Amino acid sequence: MKKSTFITFGLLVFVLAVVIPWLAFRGSGDANTGAQAVPANLKAGQAEDAKTAKGVAERVLNAEKEGVDSQAPGRMPPGILNPEQQKEVAEFVGVVAGAG
């Protein structure tokens, strides 16, 4: 084969493997303006999500402090995490609950 064939193939691989993904990841939403703002009709849902996350975090924090049905075997006993761990777990669960 000719050397020019290898060069052409190498350039094609470079464009497909490097340049195109770089261009795709460089953008952040709208092709003209970058990231898009949340439309006005969806702002209420955005606020509801924040309230829901906070409510879930509070429930998880309470469950960690008080335990969950500690009479039944296999349930979560109270106080197995220190206060800092309780807060971190509650915040994490509040953020990811319902995201799947």
N, CA, C and O atoms as a printed pandas DataFrame, in Angstrom:
     atom_number atom_name residue_name chain_id  residue_number  x_coord  y_coord  z_coord
0              1         N          MET        A               1    0.834   -1.188    0.000
1              2        CA          MET        A               1    0.000    0.000    0.000
2              3         C          MET        A               1    0.875    1.247    0.000
3              4         O          MET        A               1    2.038    1.230    0.403
4              5         N          LYS        A               2    0.275    2.300   -0.460
5              6        CA          LYS        A               2    1.003    3.563   -0.513
6              7         C          LYS        A               2    1.047    4.218    0.860
7              8         O          LYS        A               2    0.185    3.991    1.709
8              9         N          LYS        A               3    2.056    5.020    1.051
9             10        CA          LYS        A               3    2.206    5.752    2.308
10            11         C          LYS        A               3    1.062    6.763    2.487
11            12         O          LYS        A               3    0.625    7.007    3.611
12            13         N          SER        A               4    0.589    7.338    1.408
13            14        CA          SER        A               4   -0.493    8.328    1.486
14            15         C          SER        A               4   -1.796    7.706    1.986
15            16         O          SER        A               4   -2.599    8.389    2.621
16            17         N          THR        A               5   -2.013    6.428    1.709
17            18        CA          THR        A               5   -3.206    5.738    2.205
18            19         C          THR        A               5   -3.173    5.659    3.727
19            20         O          THR        A               5   -4.190    5.896    4.378
20            21         N          PHE        A               6   -2.022    5.330    4.301
21            22        CA          PHE        A               6   -1.887    5.255    5.751
22            23         C          PHE        A               6   -2.065    6.631    6.392
23            24         O          PHE        A               6   -2.680    6.757    7.450
24            25         N          ILE        A               7   -1.527    7.647    5.748
25            26        CA          ILE        A               7   -1.662    9.006    6.276
26            27         C          ILE        A               7   -3.126    9.441    6.258
27            28         O          ILE        A               7   -3.621   10.013    7.228
28            29         N          THR        A               8   -3.808    9.170    5.159
29            30        CA          THR        A               8   -5.225    9.523    5.055
30            31         C          THR        A               8   -6.041    8.781    6.101
31            32         O          THR        A               8   -6.891    9.377    6.763
32            33         N          PHE        A               9   -5.793    7.496    6.255
33            34        CA          PHE        A               9   -6.502    6.699    7.255
34            35         C          PHE        A               9   -6.212    7.213    8.665
35            36         O          PHE        A               9   -7.119    7.300    9.492
36            37         N          GLY        A              10   -4.962    7.551    8.940
37            38        CA          GLY        A              10   -4.595    8.084   10.257
38            39         C          GLY        A              10   -5.296    9.393   10.562
39            40         O          GLY        A              10   -5.752    9.602   11.686
40            41         N          LEU        A              11   -5.390   10.283    9.572
41            42        CA          LEU        A              11   -6.096   11.547    9.761
42            43         C          LEU        A              11   -7.587   11.315   10.003
43            44         O          LEU        A              11   -8.191   11.980   10.843
44            45         N          LEU        A              12   -8.173   10.384    9.278
45            46        CA          LEU        A              12   -9.580   10.059    9.462
46            47         C          LEU        A              12   -9.839    9.530   10.872
47            48         O          LEU        A              12  -10.804    9.939   11.517
48            49         N          VAL        A              13   -9.005    8.646   11.344
49            50        CA          VAL        A              13   -9.139    8.104   12.703
50            51         C          VAL        A              13   -8.987    9.221   13.729
51            52         O          VAL        A              13   -9.736    9.277   14.704
52            53         N          PHE        A              14   -8.029   10.100   13.514
53            54        CA          PHE        A              14   -7.830   11.216   14.444
54            55         C          PHE        A              14   -9.069   12.104   14.507
55            56         O          PHE        A              14   -9.498   12.486   15.596
56            57         N          VAL        A              15   -9.639   12.431   13.376
57            58        CA          VAL        A              15  -10.830   13.286   13.341
58            59         C          VAL        A              15  -11.998   12.600   14.044
59            60         O          VAL        A              15  -12.701   13.223   14.839
60            61         N          LEU        A              16  -12.203   11.324   13.751
61            62        CA          LEU        A              16  -13.324   10.607   14.353
62            63         C          LEU        A              16  -13.131   10.358   15.847
63            64         O          LEU        A              16  -14.099   10.405   16.606
64            65         N          ALA        A              17  -11.920   10.100   16.274
65            66        CA          ALA        A              17  -11.676    9.728   17.669
66            67         C          ALA        A              17  -11.377   10.907   18.580
67            68         O          ALA        A              17  -11.599   10.819   19.787
68            69         N          VAL        A              18  -10.879   12.007   18.032
69            70        CA          VAL        A              18  -10.462   13.117   18.884
70            71         C          VAL        A              18  -11.247   14.398   18.599
71            72         O          VAL        A              18  -11.836   14.978   19.512
72            73         N          VAL        A              19  -11.259   14.828   17.377
73            74        CA          VAL        A              19  -11.835   16.132   17.054
74            75         C          VAL        A              19  -13.349   16.159   17.270
75            76         O          VAL        A              19  -13.860   17.074   17.916
76            77         N          ILE        A              20  -14.059   15.188   16.748
77            78        CA          ILE        A              20  -15.519   15.186   16.882
78            79         C          ILE        A              20  -15.956   15.089   18.347
79            80         O          ILE        A              20  -16.808   15.877   18.757
80            81         N          PRO        A              21  -15.419   14.165   19.163
81            82        CA          PRO        A              21  -15.813   14.164   20.577
82            83         C          PRO        A              21  -15.450   15.464   21.301
83            84         O          PRO        A              21  -16.205   15.929   22.156
84            85         N          TRP        A              22  -14.302   16.049   20.964
85            86        CA          TRP        A              22  -13.915   17.315   21.594
86            87         C          TRP        A              22  -14.939   18.400   21.278
87            88         O          TRP        A              22  -15.329   19.158   22.166
88            89         N          LEU        A              23  -15.374   18.479   20.035
89            90        CA          LEU        A              23  -16.378   19.470   19.663
90            91         C          LEU        A              23  -17.712   19.203   20.355
91            92         O          LEU        A              23  -18.395   20.142   20.764
92            93         N          ALA        A              24  -18.082   17.946   20.489
93            94        CA          ALA        A              24  -19.354   17.598   21.126
94            95         C          ALA        A              24  -19.341   17.946   22.608
95            96         O          ALA        A              24  -20.325   18.488   23.112
96            97         N          PHE        A              25  -18.265   17.653   23.316
97            98        CA          PHE        A              25  -18.198   17.928   24.752
98            99         C          PHE        A              25  -17.956   19.399   25.063
99           100         O          PHE        A              25  -18.227   19.856   26.174
100          101         N          ARG        A              26  -17.451   20.130   24.094
101          102        CA          ARG        A              26  -17.201   21.551   24.282
102          103         C          ARG        A              26  -18.501   22.338   24.397
103          104         O          ARG        A              26  -18.561   23.318   25.140
104          105         N          GLY        A              27  -19.526   21.936   23.689
105          106        CA          GLY        A              27  -20.811   22.626   23.732
106          107         C          GLY        A              27  -21.517   22.360   25.053
107          108         O          GLY        A              27  -21.277   21.343   25.704
108          109         N          SER        A              28  -22.387   23.282   25.441
109          110        CA          SER        A              28  -23.100   23.100   26.702
110          111         C          SER        A              28  -24.575   23.424   26.553
111          112         O          SER        A              28  -25.145   24.118   27.395
112          113         N          GLY        A              29  -25.185   22.941   25.518
113          114        CA          GLY        A              29  -26.608   23.182   25.346
114          115         C          GLY        A              29  -26.901   23.745   23.977
115          116         O          GLY        A              29  -26.608   23.107   22.966
116          117         N          ASP        A              30  -27.464   24.912   23.930
117          118        CA          ASP        A              30  -27.856   25.545   22.684
118          119         C          ASP        A              30  -26.627   25.857   21.829
119          120         O          ASP        A              30  -25.621   26.353   22.336
120          121         N          ALA        A              31  -26.714   25.570   20.557
121          122        CA          ALA        A              31  -25.576   25.774   19.668
122          123         C          ALA        A              31  -25.226   27.248   19.512
123          124         O          ALA        A              31  -24.077   27.574   19.211
124          125         N          ASN        A              32  -26.188   28.145   19.708
125          126        CA          ASN        A              32  -25.933   29.566   19.494
126          127         C          ASN        A              32  -25.519   30.316   20.757
127          128         O          ASN        A              32  -24.692   31.225   20.692
128          129         N          THR        A              33  -26.081   29.947   21.895
129          130        CA          THR        A              33  -25.854   30.757   23.091
130          131         C          THR        A              33  -25.207   30.016   24.247
131          132         O          THR        A              33  -24.951   30.626   25.285
132          133         N          GLY        A              34  -24.938   28.758   24.113
133          134        CA          GLY        A              34  -24.387   28.005   25.240
134          135         C          GLY        A              34  -25.509   27.404   26.074
135          136         O          GLY        A              34  -26.516   26.961   25.521
136          137         N          ALA        A              35  -25.358   27.379   27.379
137          138        CA          ALA        A              35  -26.342   26.773   28.264
138          139         C          ALA        A              35  -27.669   27.515   28.186
139          140         O          ALA        A              35  -27.704   28.733   28.016
140          141         N          GLN        A              36  -28.749   26.771   28.311
141          142        CA          GLN        A              36  -30.080   27.368   28.242
142          143         C          GLN        A              36  -30.635   27.581   29.637
143          144         O          GLN        A              36  -30.379   26.791   30.546
144          145         N          ALA        A              37  -31.390   28.646   29.799
145          146        CA          ALA        A              37  -32.063   28.910   31.066
146          147         C          ALA        A              37  -33.295   28.019   31.168
147          148         O          ALA        A              37  -33.826   27.552   30.160
148          149         N          VAL        A              38  -33.735   27.797   32.388
149          150        CA          VAL        A              38  -34.946   27.009   32.610
150          151         C          VAL        A              38  -36.137   27.848   32.175
151          152         O          VAL        A              38  -36.276   28.988   32.618
152          153         N          PRO        A              39  -37.012   27.305   31.305
153          154        CA          PRO        A              39  -38.185   28.067   30.869
154          155         C          PRO        A              39  -39.098   28.402   32.043
155          156         O          PRO        A              39  -39.141   27.678   33.038
156          157         N          ALA        A              40  -39.822   29.501   31.916
157          158        CA          ALA        A              40  -40.683   29.976   33.001
158          159         C          ALA        A              40  -41.720   28.936   33.410
159          160         O          ALA        A              40  -42.045   28.820   34.591
160          161         N          ASN        A              41  -42.242   28.178   32.446
161          162        CA          ASN        A              41  -43.278   27.202   32.796
162          163         C          ASN        A              41  -42.723   25.994   33.553
163          164         O          ASN        A              41  -43.497   25.185   34.064
164          165         N          LEU        A              42  -41.402   25.858   33.635
165          166        CA          LEU        A              42  -40.794   24.752   34.379
166          167         C          LEU        A              42  -40.173   25.191   35.698
167          168         O          LEU        A              42  -39.688   24.351   36.456
168          169         N          LYS        A              43  -40.176   26.484   35.987
169          170        CA          LYS        A              43  -39.583   26.985   37.234
170          171         C          LYS        A              43  -40.267   26.390   38.453
171          172         O          LYS        A              43  -39.600   26.058   39.433
172          173         N          ALA        A              44  -41.610   26.246   38.407
173          174        CA          ALA        A              44  -42.336   25.689   39.550
174          175         C          ALA        A              44  -41.884   24.260   39.838
175          176         O          ALA        A              44  -41.724   23.876   40.997
176          177         N          GLY        A              45  -41.679   23.480   38.787
177          178        CA          GLY        A              45  -41.201   22.113   38.968
178          179         C          GLY        A              45  -39.806   22.070   39.548
179          180         O          GLY        A              45  -39.488   21.189   40.346
180          181         N          GLN        A              46  -38.975   23.014   39.154
181          182        CA          GLN        A              46  -37.620   23.090   39.686
182          183         C          GLN        A              46  -37.664   23.379   41.183
183          184         O          GLN        A              46  -36.915   22.779   41.953
184          185         N          ALA        A              47  -38.535   24.293   41.596
185          186        CA          ALA        A              47  -38.679   24.614   43.016
186          187         C          ALA        A              47  -39.251   23.425   43.785
187          188         O          ALA        A              47  -38.843   23.168   44.917
188          189         N          GLU        A              48  -40.193   22.696   43.179
189          190        CA          GLU        A              48  -40.774   21.513   43.823
190          191         C          GLU        A              48  -39.719   20.447   44.043
191          192         O          GLU        A              48  -39.715   19.787   45.082
192          193         N          ASP        A              49  -38.819   20.267   43.075
193          194        CA          ASP        A              49  -37.749   19.285   43.227
194          195         C          ASP        A              49  -36.874   19.615   44.430
195          196         O          ASP        A              49  -36.481   18.720   45.179
196          197         N          ALA        A              50  -36.571   20.894   44.615
197          198        CA          ALA        A              50  -35.741   21.307   45.753
198          199         C          ALA        A              50  -36.466   21.036   47.064
199          200         O          ALA        A              50  -35.852   20.582   48.030
200          201         N          LYS        A              51  -37.792   21.313   47.109
201          202        CA          LYS        A              51  -38.568   21.041   48.324
202          203         C          LYS        A              51  -38.633   19.557   48.606
203          204         O          LYS        A              51  -38.516   19.132   49.755
204          205         N          THR        A              52  -38.821   18.758   47.551
205          206        CA          THR        A              52  -38.895   17.311   47.711
206          207         C          THR        A              52  -37.580   16.764   48.239
207          208         O          THR        A              52  -37.574   15.926   49.141
208          209         N          ALA        A              53  -36.470   17.226   47.687
209          210        CA          ALA        A              53  -35.155   16.766   48.137
210          211         C          ALA        A              53  -34.947   17.107   49.604
211          212         O          ALA        A              53  -34.412   16.297   50.361
212          213         N          LYS        A              54  -35.368   18.306   50.013
213          214        CA          LYS        A              54  -35.212   18.699   51.412
214          215         C          LYS        A              54  -36.094   17.847   52.306
215          216         O          LYS        A              54  -35.673   17.436   53.387
216          217         N          GLY        A              55  -37.324   17.578   51.861
217          218        CA          GLY        A              55  -38.235   16.750   52.646
218          219         C          GLY        A              55  -37.714   15.333   52.810
219          220         O          GLY        A              55  -37.798   14.763   53.898
220          221         N          VAL        A              56  -37.177   14.762   51.742
221          222        CA          VAL        A              56  -36.613   13.410   51.813
222          223         C          VAL        A              56  -35.413   13.398   52.749
223          224         O          VAL        A              56  -35.258   12.475   53.548
224          225         N          ALA        A              57  -34.567   14.414   52.654
225          226        CA          ALA        A              57  -33.386   14.488   53.527
226          227         C          ALA        A              57  -33.798   14.557   54.987
227          228         O          ALA        A              57  -33.174   13.919   55.835
228          229         N          GLU        A              58  -34.837   15.322   55.293
229          230        CA          GLU        A              58  -35.311   15.415   56.678
230          231         C          GLU        A              58  -35.840   14.081   57.172
231          232         O          GLU        A              58  -35.589   13.703   58.317
232          233         N          ARG        A              59  -36.572   13.358   56.323
233          234        CA          ARG        A              59  -37.107   12.050   56.718
234          235         C          ARG        A              59  -35.982   11.047   56.959
235          236         O          ARG        A              59  -36.029   10.273   57.915
236          237         N          VAL        A              60  -34.976   11.063   56.095
237          238        CA          VAL        A              60  -33.843   10.153   56.254
238          239         C          VAL        A              60  -33.077   10.479   57.525
239          240         O          VAL        A              60  -32.685    9.576   58.263
240          241         N          LEU        A              61  -32.863   11.756   57.785
241          242        CA          LEU        A              61  -32.160   12.172   58.994
242          243         C          LEU        A              61  -32.918   11.712   60.240
243          244         O          LEU        A              61  -32.311   11.228   61.195
244          245         N          ASN        A              62  -34.227   11.862   60.229
245          246        CA          ASN        A              62  -35.038   11.405   61.356
246          247         C          ASN        A              62  -34.941    9.885   61.520
247          248         O          ASN        A              62  -34.841    9.387   62.641
248          249         N          ALA        A              63  -34.969    9.156   60.411
249          250        CA          ALA        A              63  -34.862    7.694   60.478
250          251         C          ALA        A              63  -33.508    7.268   61.028
251          252         O          ALA        A              63  -33.416    6.286   61.763
252          253         N          GLU        A              64  -32.465    7.997   60.678
253          254        CA          GLU        A              64  -31.131    7.659   61.186
254          255         C          GLU        A              64  -31.024    7.929   62.681
255          256         O          GLU        A              64  -30.386    7.171   63.411
256          257         N          LYS        A              65  -31.653    9.015   63.135
257          258        CA          LYS        A              65  -31.586    9.364   64.561
258          259         C          LYS        A              65  -32.467    8.462   65.412
259          260         O          LYS        A              65  -32.052    8.005   66.477
260          261         N          GLU        A              66  -33.701    8.204   64.934
261          262        CA          GLU        A              66  -34.688    7.466   65.727
262          263         C          GLU        A              66  -34.698    5.974   65.427
263          264         O          GLU        A              66  -35.239    5.193   66.210
264          265         N          GLY        A              67  -34.118    5.571   64.323
265          266        CA          GLY        A              67  -34.186    4.173   63.911
266          267         C          GLY        A              67  -35.457    3.929   63.115
267          268         O          GLY        A              67  -36.368    4.756   63.109
268          269         N          VAL        A              68  -35.509    2.803   62.455
269          270        CA          VAL        A              68  -36.687    2.446   61.679
270          271         C          VAL        A              68  -37.225    1.138   62.206
271          272         O          VAL        A              68  -36.616    0.086   62.012
272          273         N          ASP        A              69  -38.372    1.198   62.876
273          274        CA          ASP        A              69  -39.053    0.008   63.389
274          275         C          ASP        A              69  -38.054   -0.939   64.045
275          276         O          ASP        A              69  -37.906   -2.089   63.632
276          277         N          SER        A              70  -37.383   -0.446   65.053
277          278        CA          SER        A              70  -36.292   -1.208   65.667
278          279         C          SER        A              70  -36.761   -2.473   66.378
279          280         O          SER        A              70  -35.929   -3.263   66.825
280          281         N          GLN        A              71  -38.064   -2.684   66.493
281          282        CA          GLN        A              71  -38.596   -3.905   67.113
282          283         C          GLN        A              71  -38.429   -5.116   66.192
283          284         O          GLN        A              71  -38.205   -6.230   66.665
284          285         N          ALA        A              72  -38.537   -4.901   64.896
285          286        CA          ALA        A              72  -38.434   -6.000   63.932
286          287         C          ALA        A              72  -36.971   -6.258   63.586
287          288         O          ALA        A              72  -36.196   -5.314   63.430
288          289         N          PRO        A              73  -36.593   -7.513   63.465
289          290        CA          PRO        A              73  -35.198   -7.808   63.096
290          291         C          PRO        A              73  -34.897   -7.356   61.667
291          292         O          PRO        A              73  -35.761   -7.411   60.792
292          293         N          GLY        A              74  -33.680   -6.915   61.448
293          294        CA          GLY        A              74  -33.253   -6.503   60.122
294          295         C          GLY        A              74  -33.530   -5.045   59.808
295          296         O          GLY        A              74  -33.156   -4.568   58.737
296          297         N          ARG        A              75  -34.167   -4.336   60.702
297          298        CA          ARG        A              75  -34.443   -2.920   60.467
298          299         C          ARG        A              75  -33.287   -2.086   60.996
299          300         O          ARG        A              75  -32.423   -2.599   61.708
300          301         N          MET        A              76  -33.266   -0.799   60.651
301          302        CA          MET        A              76  -32.167    0.068   61.046
302          303         C          MET        A              76  -32.319    0.514   62.502
303          304         O          MET        A              76  -33.315    1.145   62.856
304          305         N          PRO        A              77  -31.348    0.192   63.336
305          306        CA          PRO        A              77  -31.404    0.665   64.719
306          307         C          PRO        A              77  -31.023    2.139   64.794
307          308         O          PRO        A              77  -30.355    2.644   63.892
308          309         N          PRO        A              78  -31.431    2.836   65.845
309          310        CA          PRO        A              78  -31.079    4.255   65.959
310          311         C          PRO        A              78  -29.609    4.455   66.309
311          312         O          PRO        A              78  -28.984    3.601   66.939
312          313         N          GLY        A              79  -29.073    5.592   65.892
313          314        CA          GLY        A              79  -27.752    6.033   66.328
314          315         C          GLY        A              79  -26.576    5.230   65.831
315          316         O          GLY        A              79  -25.560    5.177   66.525
316          317         N          ILE        A              80  -26.649    4.593   64.661
317          318        CA          ILE        A              80  -25.488    3.833   64.191
318          319         C          ILE        A              80  -24.491    4.721   63.446
319          320         O          ILE        A              80  -23.368    4.301   63.167
320          321         N          LEU        A              81  -24.903    5.947   63.126
321          322        CA          LEU        A              81  -24.012    6.907   62.476
322          323         C          LEU        A              81  -23.804    8.101   63.393
323          324         O          LEU        A              81  -24.688    8.444   64.177
324          325         N          ASN        A              82  -22.648    8.730   63.301
325          326        CA          ASN        A              82  -22.437    9.944   64.078
326          327         C          ASN        A              82  -23.194   11.086   63.399
327          328         O          ASN        A              82  -23.598   10.943   62.245
328          329         N          PRO        A              83  -23.396   12.215   64.084
329          330        CA          PRO        A              83  -24.203   13.306   63.512
330          331         C          PRO        A              83  -23.708   13.809   62.153
331          332         O          PRO        A              83  -24.521   14.128   61.286
332          333         N          GLU        A              84  -22.408   13.883   61.958
333          334        CA          GLU        A              84  -21.881   14.338   60.669
334          335         C          GLU        A              84  -22.222   13.340   59.564
335          336         O          GLU        A              84  -22.626   13.739   58.472
336          337         N          GLN        A              85  -22.061   12.047   59.840
337          338        CA          GLN        A              85  -22.404   11.014   58.868
338          339         C          GLN        A              85  -23.909   11.027   58.582
339          340         O          GLN        A              85  -24.323   10.862   57.435
340          341         N          GLN        A              86  -24.718   11.219   59.610
341          342        CA          GLN        A              86  -26.165   11.283   59.418
342          343         C          GLN        A              86  -26.534   12.398   58.442
343          344         O          GLN        A              86  -27.344   12.205   57.536
344          345         N          LYS        A              87  -25.931   13.556   58.641
345          346        CA          LYS        A              87  -26.218   14.705   57.780
346          347         C          LYS        A              87  -25.786   14.434   56.343
347          348         O          LYS        A              87  -26.528   14.732   55.407
348          349         N          GLU        A              88  -24.590   13.869   56.159
349          350        CA          GLU        A              88  -24.091   13.583   54.819
350          351         C          GLU        A              88  -24.961   12.564   54.093
351          352         O          GLU        A              88  -25.283   12.742   52.918
352          353         N          VAL        A              89  -25.338   11.500   54.790
353          354        CA          VAL        A              89  -26.183   10.474   54.174
354          355         C          VAL        A              89  -27.545   11.051   53.827
355          356         O          VAL        A              89  -28.068   10.787   52.744
356          357         N          ALA        A              90  -28.126   11.832   54.726
357          358        CA          ALA        A              90  -29.438   12.424   54.487
358          359         C          ALA        A              90  -29.403   13.365   53.281
359          360         O          ALA        A              90  -30.316   13.336   52.456
360          361         N          GLU        A              91  -28.381   14.185   53.167
361          362        CA          GLU        A              91  -28.267   15.100   52.023
362          363         C          GLU        A              91  -28.102   14.322   50.717
363          364         O          GLU        A              91  -28.709   14.662   49.701
364          365         N          PHE        A              92  -27.278   13.280   50.755
365          366        CA          PHE        A              92  -27.059   12.462   49.554
366          367         C          PHE        A              92  -28.361   11.813   49.100
367          368         O          PHE        A              92  -28.724   11.894   47.926
368          369         N          VAL        A              93  -29.057   11.176   50.023
369          370        CA          VAL        A              93  -30.307   10.500   49.670
370          371         C          VAL        A              93  -31.345   11.511   49.194
371          372         O          VAL        A              93  -32.106   11.227   48.269
372          373         N          GLY        A              94  -31.384   12.695   49.821
373          374        CA          GLY        A              94  -32.321   13.716   49.400
374          375         C          GLY        A              94  -32.087   14.173   47.975
375          376         O          GLY        A              94  -33.040   14.461   47.251
376          377         N          VAL        A              95  -30.831   14.242   47.562
377          378        CA          VAL        A              95  -30.505   14.698   46.209
378          379         C          VAL        A              95  -30.799   13.613   45.181
379          380         O          VAL        A              95  -31.360   13.911   44.127
380          381         N          VAL        A              96  -30.437   12.361   45.459
381          382        CA          VAL        A              96  -30.562   11.320   44.453
382          383         C          VAL        A              96  -31.892   10.565   44.489
383          384         O          VAL        A              96  -32.201    9.834   43.548
384          385         N          ALA        A              97  -32.674   10.720   45.536
385          386        CA          ALA        A              97  -33.960   10.019   45.605
386          387         C          ALA        A              97  -34.857   10.453   44.467
387          388         O          ALA        A              97  -35.109   11.645   44.290
388          389         N          GLY        A              98  -35.329    9.518   43.710
389          390        CA          GLY        A              98  -36.215    9.829   42.606
390          391         C          GLY        A              98  -35.514   10.263   41.335
391          392         O          GLY        A              98  -36.174   10.516   40.327
392          393         N          ALA        A              99  -34.190   10.354   41.355
393          394        CA          ALA        A              99  -33.466   10.783   40.155
394          395         C          ALA        A              99  -33.352    9.658   39.132
395          396         O          ALA        A              99  -33.095    9.925   37.958
396          397         N          GLY        A             100  -33.536    8.417   39.546
397          398        CA          GLY        A             100  -33.368    7.288   38.639
398          399         C          GLY        A             100  -34.568    7.065   37.830
399          400         O          GLY        A             100  -34.597    6.148   37.009
